[in-house]
């Protein structure tokens, strides 16, 4: 591997939405350093973490319309039936839900799980409970996208967390998303829920680490997976 490739792998691009925060952290570090020099190094470390939080690495997305790709980096926190949020208009019947919890060290850029037409975008105010709790899917502030994909409608819900106070969604109704395409970001620590039709079979287990735009979380057709075992 060349030196240029090594540097490019380490210096992951930062989303433009993050630069104001990086600048604010950097300015605070300088001001704190004026007050007491050791505080500068603490502030500098926090500035580095802020840049790390808003990183936006390149991903290689599998090209297969039978696959559902992870929309987020993080830990798979739930796999199973759940009723989607009412504002999405998907009815009272349970769908297969796969939830991915992002902590403050995860990449927070969200990506489309399937190719399709965005038929609905709905933002719903709510609480800021720990996003790892099951009730956060309904109680917390969230933003839902309904994507008309090749195998039916898929819902992707950005759920705010205990620390998160801002959900960004760049997709709009009428947009066409490619699988793995960036559509939003949540800061700082949150979760994404994906609601799938009955013929989409999960291909991940609770506790597994997922990578946005790369990890296959479900597949249309084929045999269903075995029982899901919760990892403590």
TAKASUL-V681454 format. One line per field, one symbol per residue. phi: phi as a letter, one per 40 degrees, with the letter a starting at -180 (. if undefined). A space follows every 10 residues. Layout:
phi = ???
This chain:
phi = .ccccccccc ccdbcccccd cccccccccc cccccadccc cccccccccc cccccbccbb cdbaccbbbc cacibcbaai caccdcccgc gcccbcbbbb cbccbccbcc bccaciccca bbbbcacbcd cccccccbcc dabbbbbccc bhcbbbbcbc bcccbabbbc cbdgcbbccg ccbaabbbha abbbbbcccc cdbbbcgccb bdgbccbaac ggccccdcbc cc
